[in-house]
């Protein structure tokens, strides 16, 4: 527990180790100092407007990050997950109990490790990667989604669903925001046309598997006898951060 402030804090190690952030970003240190949750943060968790518009978790995490120079929108999605787990531990302890398939499960959140990184695939200070699609032979450059990019993806998806309620554009929309270039062409219109009309399903699957391999994140899985080898996803919602919510 840190004592540099007039409130208790802890330092959280980011799954990315800070490798994908610019050198001049405070996130490049690979660590974020967070304060313990107080009654002020419980006010955030009970704010019905935040809950209704889906911003409650982000409002909470922003409140807990100590360094005002950190731009929350720059956080990689996997690093944000680490803050989410840390917030739960700092607020209500390490033991998380939940119902899954009619069975009560209890896990120790401090045992959740970060995914192993293959640093040879990273260029320090850059969120940029290359991948050659195995079937078409096309080389794409891409970036991993940050909180701000994820926010734009969700806004676009919601807009598309208002036009076509039965549409399911989640996958293609994410790809459009991740891709930086296609065979060297960085034109946004060209990239979007490529995703819609020329990104073969077999290549898309291979690409997603590669992204999963290199994506820094917390291993948000739990395991039980008779379950799949890859485990089950830990359910995370308002009840994860606020046990008294009854959700």
C-alpha positions as CSV (number, residue, x, y, z in Angstrom):
1,X,0.0,0.0,0.0
2,X,1.4,3.4,-1.1
3,X,1.4,6.4,1.3
4,X,2.5,9.3,-0.9
5,X,-1.0,10.8,-0.6
6,X,-3.5,11.5,2.1
7,X,-5.4,8.4,1.0
8,X,-4.3,4.8,0.5
9,X,-3.3,3.6,-3.0
10,X,-1.9,0.6,-4.8
11,X,0.2,0.4,-8.0
12,X,-1.3,-1.8,-10.7
13,X,0.9,-3.5,-13.3
14,X,-0.6,-3.3,-16.8
15,X,-0.8,-6.4,-19.0
16,X,0.9,-4.5,-21.8
17,X,3.8,-3.5,-19.6
18,X,3.5,-0.1,-21.2
19,X,5.2,-1.3,-24.4
20,X,2.6,-0.1,-26.8
21,X,2.3,3.5,-25.6
22,X,4.4,6.4,-26.8
23,X,7.5,7.0,-24.7
24,X,6.2,10.4,-23.6
25,X,3.0,8.9,-22.2
26,X,2.8,8.2,-18.5
27,X,1.2,4.8,-19.5
28,X,4.6,3.8,-21.0
29,X,5.8,3.0,-17.4
30,X,3.5,0.0,-17.5
31,X,2.0,0.9,-14.1
32,X,-0.9,2.9,-12.9
33,X,-1.5,4.1,-9.3
34,X,-5.1,3.6,-8.1
35,X,-6.7,4.7,-4.9
36,X,-8.9,2.5,-2.7
37,X,-12.7,2.8,-3.4
38,X,-14.6,5.1,-1.0
39,X,-18.2,6.2,-0.4
40,X,-17.6,8.7,-3.2
41,X,-17.1,5.9,-5.7
42,X,-20.1,4.1,-4.3
43,X,-22.1,7.2,-5.3
44,X,-20.8,6.6,-8.9
45,X,-21.8,3.0,-8.8
46,X,-25.4,3.8,-7.7
47,X,-25.9,6.6,-10.2
48,X,-28.8,5.5,-12.3
49,X,-28.0,7.8,-15.2
50,X,-24.5,6.3,-15.5
51,X,-25.9,2.8,-15.3
52,X,-28.6,3.5,-17.9
53,X,-26.2,5.0,-20.4
54,X,-23.5,2.4,-19.8
55,X,-20.8,4.7,-18.5
56,X,-20.8,3.7,-14.9
57,X,-17.6,1.5,-15.0
58,X,-15.6,4.1,-16.9
59,X,-16.7,6.9,-14.5
60,X,-15.6,4.7,-11.6
61,X,-12.2,3.8,-13.1
62,X,-11.5,7.4,-14.0
63,X,-12.2,8.4,-10.4
64,X,-9.8,5.8,-9.1
65,X,-6.8,6.6,-11.3
66,X,-4.5,8.9,-9.3
67,X,-2.4,10.5,-12.1
68,X,-4.5,13.3,-13.8
69,X,-2.0,13.2,-16.7
70,X,-3.2,9.8,-17.8
71,X,-5.6,10.0,-20.7
72,X,-8.2,7.3,-20.0
73,X,-9.1,7.0,-23.7
74,X,-5.6,5.9,-24.5
75,X,-5.8,2.8,-22.4
76,X,-5.7,-0.5,-24.3
77,X,-8.8,-2.5,-23.6
78,X,-6.8,-5.3,-21.9
79,X,-5.1,-2.8,-19.6
80,X,-8.5,-1.3,-18.7
81,X,-9.5,-4.9,-17.7
82,X,-6.6,-4.9,-15.3
83,X,-7.9,-1.7,-13.7
84,X,-11.4,-3.2,-13.5
85,X,-10.1,-6.2,-11.5
86,X,-7.9,-4.0,-9.3
87,X,-10.9,-1.7,-8.6
88,X,-12.9,-4.7,-7.3
89,X,-10.1,-5.9,-5.1
90,X,-9.5,-2.4,-3.7
91,X,-13.2,-1.8,-3.1
92,X,-14.6,-5.1,-1.8
93,X,-11.7,-7.5,-1.4
94,X,-10.2,-10.3,-3.4
95,X,-13.0,-12.9,-3.1
96,X,-15.6,-12.8,-5.8
97,X,-18.7,-15.1,-5.6
98,X,-21.1,-15.5,-8.4
99,X,-23.7,-17.8,-9.8
100,X,-22.9,-19.7,-13.0
101,X,-25.2,-22.2,-14.6
102,X,-27.0,-22.7,-11.3
103,X,-23.8,-23.3,-9.3
104,X,-22.2,-20.8,-6.9
105,X,-18.6,-20.2,-7.8
106,X,-16.0,-18.3,-5.7
107,X,-12.6,-17.2,-7.0
108,X,-9.7,-15.3,-5.6
109,X,-9.2,-12.3,-7.9
110,X,-5.5,-11.9,-6.9
111,X,-4.8,-15.3,-8.6
112,X,-5.8,-13.9,-12.0
113,X,-2.6,-13.5,-14.0
114,X,-1.8,-11.4,-17.0
115,X,-1.4,-13.1,-20.4
116,X,2.2,-13.9,-21.3
117,X,3.5,-11.5,-23.9
118,X,5.8,-12.3,-26.8
119,X,7.8,-9.1,-26.8
120,X,9.5,-10.0,-30.1
121,X,6.2,-9.2,-31.8
122,X,6.1,-5.7,-30.3
123,X,7.8,-2.5,-31.4
124,X,8.3,-0.5,-28.3
125,X,6.3,2.7,-28.2
126,X,4.0,1.8,-31.1
127,X,0.6,0.3,-31.2
128,X,1.1,-1.1,-34.7
129,X,1.4,-4.6,-36.1
130,X,1.5,-6.4,-39.4
131,X,-0.1,-9.6,-40.5
132,X,-0.1,-11.4,-43.8
133,X,-3.5,-13.0,-44.5
134,X,-2.8,-16.6,-45.2
135,X,-5.2,-17.2,-48.1
136,X,-5.2,-13.9,-50.0
137,X,-1.6,-13.1,-49.2
138,X,-2.6,-9.5,-48.5
139,X,-0.6,-7.7,-45.8
140,X,-2.5,-5.6,-43.3
141,X,-1.3,-3.2,-40.7
142,X,-3.5,-2.9,-37.6
143,X,-3.7,-1.5,-34.1
144,X,-5.2,-2.9,-30.9
145,X,-8.3,-1.2,-29.7
146,X,-8.0,1.4,-27.0
147,X,-10.9,2.6,-24.8
148,X,-11.5,5.6,-27.1
149,X,-11.5,3.4,-30.3
150,X,-13.8,0.9,-28.6
151,X,-16.2,3.8,-27.8
152,X,-16.2,4.8,-31.4
153,X,-16.8,1.2,-32.5
154,X,-19.8,0.9,-30.2
155,X,-21.2,4.3,-31.3
156,X,-21.0,3.2,-34.9
157,X,-22.6,-0.2,-34.2
158,X,-25.5,1.4,-32.4
159,X,-26.0,3.9,-35.2
160,X,-26.1,1.1,-37.8
161,X,-28.6,-0.9,-35.7
162,X,-30.9,2.1,-35.6
163,X,-31.0,2.1,-39.4
164,X,-31.2,-1.7,-39.6
165,X,-32.4,-3.2,-36.3
166,X,-31.8,-6.8,-37.5
167,X,-28.2,-6.1,-38.5
168,X,-25.2,-7.6,-36.7
169,X,-22.2,-5.4,-37.8
170,X,-20.0,-6.0,-34.7
171,X,-17.2,-7.9,-36.3
172,X,-16.8,-5.9,-39.5
173,X,-17.0,-2.6,-37.6
174,X,-14.2,-3.5,-35.3
175,X,-12.1,-4.6,-38.2
176,X,-12.6,-1.3,-39.9
177,X,-11.4,0.6,-36.8
178,X,-8.5,-1.8,-36.2
179,X,-7.0,-1.8,-39.7
180,X,-4.5,1.0,-40.5
181,X,-3.5,-0.1,-44.1
182,X,-4.2,-2.8,-46.6
183,X,-1.1,-3.7,-48.7
184,X,0.2,-0.2,-47.9
185,X,-3.0,1.7,-48.8
186,X,-4.1,3.8,-45.8
187,X,-7.2,5.3,-47.4
188,X,-10.1,4.9,-45.0
189,X,-12.7,4.4,-47.7
190,X,-10.5,1.7,-49.3
191,X,-10.1,-0.1,-46.0
192,X,-13.8,-0.1,-45.3
193,X,-14.5,-1.4,-48.8
194,X,-11.9,-4.1,-48.3
195,X,-13.5,-5.3,-45.1
196,X,-17.0,-5.4,-46.6
197,X,-16.2,-7.1,-49.9
198,X,-12.7,-8.7,-49.9
199,X,-11.8,-9.7,-46.4
200,X,-12.3,-13.5,-46.8
201,X,-13.9,-15.2,-43.8
202,X,-11.0,-17.7,-43.6
203,X,-8.5,-14.8,-43.5
204,X,-10.7,-12.9,-41.0
205,X,-10.6,-15.9,-38.7
206,X,-6.8,-16.3,-38.9
207,X,-6.5,-12.5,-38.3
208,X,-8.7,-12.7,-35.1
209,X,-6.7,-15.6,-33.8
210,X,-3.5,-13.6,-34.3
211,X,-4.9,-10.6,-32.5
212,X,-6.0,-12.8,-29.6
213,X,-2.5,-14.1,-29.4
214,X,-0.8,-10.7,-29.1
215,X,-3.5,-8.8,-27.2
216,X,-2.3,-7.9,-23.7
217,X,-5.0,-8.7,-21.2
218,X,-5.9,-10.3,-17.8
219,X,-6.8,-13.9,-18.0
220,X,-10.4,-13.5,-17.0
221,X,-11.3,-17.2,-16.9
222,X,-12.3,-19.6,-14.3
223,X,-12.1,-23.4,-14.4
224,X,-14.1,-26.3,-13.0
225,X,-14.1,-30.0,-13.4
226,X,-15.8,-31.2,-16.5
227,X,-15.6,-27.7,-18.1
228,X,-13.8,-26.9,-21.4
229,X,-10.0,-26.8,-21.4
230,X,-10.1,-23.0,-22.1
231,X,-12.3,-22.4,-19.0
232,X,-15.3,-20.1,-18.7
233,X,-15.4,-16.3,-18.9
234,X,-15.8,-14.7,-15.5
235,X,-19.1,-12.8,-15.5
236,X,-18.4,-9.1,-15.1
237,X,-21.0,-6.3,-14.6
238,X,-22.2,-3.9,-12.0
239,X,-22.4,-6.7,-9.5
240,X,-18.7,-7.4,-10.0
241,X,-17.8,-3.9,-8.7
242,X,-20.6,-3.5,-6.3
243,X,-21.7,-6.7,-4.6
244,X,-24.6,-5.0,-2.9
245,X,-26.2,-4.2,-6.2
246,X,-27.9,-7.6,-6.3
247,X,-27.3,-7.8,-10.0
